[in-house]
Amino acid sequence: MSEYIEHDKDGVSVGLVEKRYFTFAEPPDAMILESNASLGPITIAYETLGTLNEDRSNVILILHALSGDSHVAGYYSEDDQKPGWWEIMVGPGKGIDTDKYFVICSNIIGSCIGSTGPASINPSTGNPYGFDFPVVTIGDMVRAQKALLDHLGIEQILSVVGGSIGGMQVLEWAVRYPDMVVSAIPLATTTRHSALAIAFNEVARQAIMADPNWNKGKYYGSEKPNLGLALARMVGHVTYLSDEAMRRKFGRRLQNKNDFSFNFDADFQVESYLRYQGQKFVDRFDANSFLYITKASDYFDLRRQHGNDSETEAFAKAKARFLVISFTSDWLYPTYQSKAMVKAMKKNNLDVSFCEIEAEWGHDAFLLHNERLSALIKGFLDRNLVELRKK
Amino acid sequence: MSEYIEHDKDGVSVGLVEKRYFTFAEPPDAMILESNASLGPITIAYETLGTLNEDRSNVILILHALSGDSHVAGYYSEDDQKPGWWEIMVGPGKGIDTDKYFVICSNIIGSCIGSTGPASINPSTGNPYGFDFPVVTIGDMVRAQKALLDHLGIEQILSVVGGSIGGMQVLEWAVRYPDMVVSAIPLATTTRHSALAIAFNEVARQAIMADPNWNKGKYYGSEKPNLGLALARMVGHVTYLSDEAMRRKFGRRLQNKNDFSFNFDADFQVESYLRYQGQKFVDRFDANSFLYITKASDYFDLRRQHGNDSETEAFAKAKARFLVISFTSDWLYPTYQSKAMVKAMKKNNLDVSFCEIEAEWGHDAFLLHNERLSALIKGFLDRNLVELRKK
């Protein structure tokens, strides 16, 4: 997410939230992954907001993107300067209204912000997994989330919501656990990466692996591959914006208005922006997690996994109502990809709403304040809650 | 240019060509660059094809892109396996017909394929310049080419032709030396980089500079920053293709058709392609030259340099007839940028033809066999030759 873009501070916050942990798949009951490797024990960091109602009909599961975490909204403490990553969407009276809904958000496995990932201790060695961590898939991430929901006693989800890699998890949830998912909101996402998206991820991964500090993933306790991770993040940020977004945001504006430096400093504001984003990222993210999560997103292929290479067949398993949202300037997962999934959903007579939102911020748009987006999500959730209660 | 794409072997080759060298700006007459730094002596590697006619009216100056060189067509020796980089366009009977035209192609300064650049010996130290090489601009490159043409006794150029960064030089020639340039063919280019193009270049440069072997540009005689340069080239290759080009060329095809590797090998063909392009590039290109030439392309801004920030004012200086060509799938320099320059040319009552060619190969399209492109260029050159002789 782009923290360089000013977030809207308006709206009431849900206030203080608590980071919780759930551990499962403890030996000898390790989880068998899609790769056939086994992983366990597995810890998931999660957060809940709002109150679960008596008939347990108000659960919203929010799924985060590449570098997100379980901290979706609110603050950890009174002194906390920064709220969760989707504060603009989640809170009292907001698009996902915590006065009405019980929100659960968990950190995906493979990540580094509380859940088990390559930086976690490998119980069989007592050292961090590093590159001994098994490759996990979007399906594995979702199965781990399912274990958390079982633990919380949740049998039905009013809506699964997420953008980008979070949107992939939304689709996976809808197809893998159709009887649990009443509705689903995949935002700015795709049923499978294009060659272009894979190409960007591969360049980013190679940037990390080319850093000598990466050391085949064994860098915990020594110098980290910060230059490589910063580069990877720079690649990411180019994809999160777009030609138009960059033109509006930066154009050819110079850092020093007078002239070029005639050296290799950051002359242009866009260069400075990318360097800043790269450098800032290394403080909060683990390079190996970046490798594993991007790989999972490249592997994700709803057709291949669930539909014998047919998008229509894949969605034949789903029962949810869908609200599919794309953004005009998103060139990582362009609207044509959302339209393809909508077409496949409709062929299965699923109840689908689709909206392409005019937005100039590229792929990042789903994380930014947008009244139309909030209103769409709010209306969709409310209708689903009413329908569910009628039953 | 993408050598992974099969080049068309059809057509007659111009045959054997010779690499020549011209040295100028020898002390005390160093060239004063746009940065106010001085550079000298300067050597330019060049190649000529065809025969200069008596009235010297058949000169075509071809200008190369980032990683090109003076070797535009033909072979250096009988054993040579590979012709010059624009063999499909330049030769007897081809789009640029060496039976009719006298073709000159020179390696730009700042490059590493025969012309003075950061890998050249700095006469004041006896060692390679490295990062002591001054930042050169597109204008400096063109002024060096002018010195070569003066040396060759050429006073009028029937056409300057070039794509991408070569196209920037074409525009610079037309505006800087209007009385010499009868016609100009800028292909797949822009009057100034968008923020997106700068962003890609900046990521590529940071990849090189993050490689510890880069050593602030002092790596000659020791380990080269091959990992960084390969990464930079990978970034480049993403921009040379496009979403659609990649989908057609690679899609999600796997290297091993059976399944994913579930490790960090190149699973997808697009990953393998990028790794191959990166690795191959380091054998033939210098990392510092990559830094300097991309910087020159980012600095290039015809409006700023020649038009007080007005594209129309910039082209007020030009007198050439123009054939502007863009390609539908080029997202590095999209058609809207060509259209903007055409509009500015027309406002100056210049004789302009514009063509957007339907091509699926992205920015690389200008280097690939395309009958329409060859026919357009051939027709345009022939008309100009006839007009010139009428005078």
Interface residues (C-beta under 8 A of the other chain):
Chain A: S35 A37 F131 P134 V135 R192 H193 S194 A195 L196 I198 A199 F200 E202 V203 R205 Q206 A207 M209 A210 D211 P212 L227 G228 A230 L231 M234 V235 V238 L241 S242 D243 M246 R247 K249 F250 G251 R252 F260 F262 N263 F264 A266 D267 F268 V270 E271 L274 R275 G278 L291 K295 D298 Y299 D301 W331 P334
Chain B: S35 A37 F131 P134 V135 R192 H193 S194 A195 L196 I198 A199 F200 E202 V203 R205 Q206 A207 M209 A210 D211 P212 L227 G228 A230 L231 M234 V235 V238 L241 S242 D243 M246 R247 K249 F250 G251 R252 F260 F262 N263 F264 A266 D267 F268 V270 E271 L274 R275 G278 L291 K295 D298 Y299 D301 W331 P334
